[in-house]
Amino acid sequence: MPATEPVPATALFRLARSAAFAAVALGLGVGAHAFVGGTVTARGAAAGLALAFAAALPATGRERGLGMILPLLTGVQAALHLMFAATAPVAAVDSMAGMAGHSGLVPGLAMLITHGWAIGLTALWLARGEALLWAVLRRLGARFTPVLAGEPSPVPGKPSGTPRRDGPAVPRRSPLRHAVSRRGPPAPAAFLL
C-alpha cells in the first residue's frame, strides 16, 4: 500500500473519535472489573468516562496505530482501575479482597490477567478499526476532492487508435467448457425407428 499524506482531522471528528475511545475504554474497564468481582459506582463510571475522553482527545489529531493505542489503553485501564477501587464502597472492597486477591488499590493476579487480555484484544480491535476508518476517509477524499474543488470530470470519449462501430458490440463466441455434444436422437428413440 503506498504511503499517503496524513488526513487532518476536524474538531468534530476528533470529538467523535475521543468519545468512541472513551466509551470502549469505559466498557472494557467496567466489564473486566466486574468480571473479577469488583464493583463500579455510577460516580466512578462518570469520572472514568471523563478521564478516558480527556486522555484520548490529544491523540485523535491523526491516524494512530497499535503502538500508540496499546499504551494509551493500558494507561487508561490502570487509571480506571484505581478510580473504581477508590470509589468502591468499603464493604465491596473487603469482599473483593477475599474473592480475587484484591486489596484496596493493588489489583490481584486474576484482575491483572483479566485486564491484560482485555486490553490486548481491545487494542488490536481498535487499531484495526482505526486503519479501516482512515483508509475509507482517504478513498472518499480522493473521490470527492476534485468534485468539491470544481474540477471538470473527464468525459468518456472514443479511445484513440481503436476503430469504433456504430451499434452494439457483437459478443464473442467461446466454447463451453463442460458441454457434451452428441448428434442424433436420444438413445431410447433410436431403437423405435
C-alpha positions in Angstrom: 0.0 0.0 0.0 1.6 3.3 -1.0 2.3 5.9 1.7 -0.1 8.8 1.6 -0.2 12.1 3.2 -1.9 12.1 6.6 -5.5 13.3 6.5 -6.1 16.1 9.0 -9.0 15.6 11.5 -11.6 18.3 12.1 -12.6 19.2 15.7 -16.0 17.4 15.4 -14.3 14.3 14.0 -11.7 14.4 16.9 -14.5 14.7 19.5 -16.4 11.7 18.0 -13.2 9.6 17.9 -12.4 10.6 21.6 -16.0 9.7 22.6 -15.8 6.3 20.9 -12.5 5.5 22.5 -13.8 6.7 25.9 -16.9 4.5 25.6 -14.9 1.4 24.6 -12.3 2.0 27.4 -15.0 2.5 30.0 -17.0 -0.5 28.8 -13.8 -2.6 28.9 -12.8 -1.3 32.4 -16.2 -1.9 33.9 -16.6 -5.3 32.3 -13.2 -6.5 33.3 -13.5 -5.1 36.8 -17.0 -6.6 37.4 -15.9 -9.9 35.8 -13.4 -10.5 38.6 -15.8 -9.3 41.4 -15.1 -5.6 41.6 -17.9 -3.1 41.9 -18.3 0.2 40.0 -20.3 3.1 41.2 -22.1 5.5 38.9 -19.9 8.3 40.2 -16.8 6.2 39.4 -18.1 5.3 35.9 -18.9 9.0 35.1 -15.4 10.1 36.3 -13.9 7.2 34.3 -15.6 8.3 31.1 -14.3 11.9 31.6 -10.8 10.6 32.3 -10.8 8.3 29.2 -12.2 11.1 27.0 -9.5 13.6 28.2 -6.8 11.0 27.7 -7.9 10.2 24.1 -8.5 13.7 22.9 -4.9 14.8 22.3 -4.2 11.6 20.3 -7.0 12.0 17.8 -5.4 14.5 15.5 -4.3 11.9 13.0 -4.3 8.2 12.4 -2.8 6.1 15.2 -1.6 2.5 15.1 -1.2 -0.2 17.7 2.0 1.3 19.0 0.0 4.3 20.3 -3.3 2.7 21.1 -2.0 -0.1 23.3 0.0 2.1 25.8 -2.9 4.6 25.8 -5.4 2.0 26.6 -3.2 0.4 29.2 -2.7 3.7 31.0 -6.4 4.5 30.9 -7.3 1.0 32.2 -4.8 1.4 35.1 -6.3 4.8 35.9 -9.8 3.4 35.7 -8.9 0.5 38.0 -7.5 2.9 40.6 -10.6 5.1 40.2 -13.0 2.2 40.5 -11.1 0.9 43.6 -11.0 4.3 45.2 -14.8 4.9 44.7 -15.9 1.4 45.6 -17.9 1.0 48.8 -15.9 -0.2 51.8 -17.9 -3.4 52.2 -17.3 -4.2 48.5 -13.6 -3.7 48.8 -13.5 -6.2 51.8 -15.4 -8.8 49.9 -13.3 -8.4 46.8 -10.1 -8.9 48.7 -11.1 -12.4 49.6 -12.5 -13.3 46.2 -10.0 -12.0 43.7 -6.9 -11.3 45.8 -7.7 -7.7 45.5 -6.7 -5.5 48.4 -7.7 -1.9 48.0 -5.8 -0.2 45.2 -3.5 -3.1 44.5 -5.0 -5.5 41.9 -4.8 -9.2 42.4 -3.5 -11.7 39.8 -6.9 -12.5 38.5 -7.6 -8.8 38.0 -4.3 -8.2 36.2 -4.8 -11.2 33.9 -8.4 -10.2 33.0 -7.4 -6.6 32.4 -4.3 -7.7 30.4 -6.2 -10.0 28.0 -9.0 -7.4 27.6 -6.6 -4.6 26.9 -4.6 -6.6 24.3 -7.7 -7.8 22.4 -9.4 -4.4 22.5 -6.2 -2.6 21.4 -6.0 -4.9 18.4 -9.6 -4.3 17.6 -9.3 -0.5 17.9 -6.1 -0.4 15.8 -7.8 -2.4 13.0 -10.9 -0.2 13.1 -8.6 2.9 13.1 -6.8 1.6 9.9 -10.1 0.8 8.2 -11.6 4.2 9.1 -8.7 6.2 7.7 -8.5 4.0 4.6 -12.1 4.8 3.9 -11.5 8.5 4.6 -8.5 8.6 2.2 -10.6 6.9 -0.5 -13.5 9.3 -0.1 -11.1 12.2 -0.1 -9.6 11.1 -3.3 -13.0 10.7 -4.9 -14.6 13.9 -3.7 -11.7 16.4 -3.6 -11.9 17.0 -7.4 -15.7 17.4 -7.2 -15.6 19.8 -4.3 -12.8 21.8 -6.0 -14.9 22.3 -9.0 -12.7 20.4 -11.5 -14.5 19.1 -14.5 -14.9 15.4 -14.6 -13.3 13.6 -17.5 -15.8 12.9 -20.3 -15.5 9.4 -21.6 -14.8 9.5 -25.3 -13.6 7.4 -28.1 -10.4 5.5 -27.3 -7.7 6.6 -29.6 -6.3 4.1 -32.1 -9.2 1.6 -32.0 -12.0 1.9 -34.5 -15.5 2.1 -33.2 -18.5 0.6 -34.9 -21.9 2.2 -34.8 -24.2 -0.2 -33.0 -24.0 -2.8 -30.3 -20.9 -4.9 -30.0 -21.1 -8.4 -31.2 -20.4 -10.9 -28.4 -17.5 -13.2 -29.0 -18.3 -16.9 -29.0 -16.3 -19.0 -26.7 -16.8 -22.8 -26.4 -18.5 -24.1 -23.4 -16.0 -25.8 -21.1 -18.3 -28.6 -19.9 -20.6 -29.1 -22.9 -21.2 -32.6 -24.2 -22.1 -32.6 -27.9 -24.0 -35.7 -29.2 -25.6 -35.7 -32.6 -28.7 -37.6 -33.4 -31.9 -38.6 -31.5 -31.7 -39.7 -27.9 -30.7 -43.4 -27.3 -34.2 -44.8 -26.5 -35.7 -43.2 -29.5 -33.1 -44.7 -31.9 -34.4 -48.2 -31.1 -38.0 -47.3 -32.1 -37.1 -46.3 -35.6 
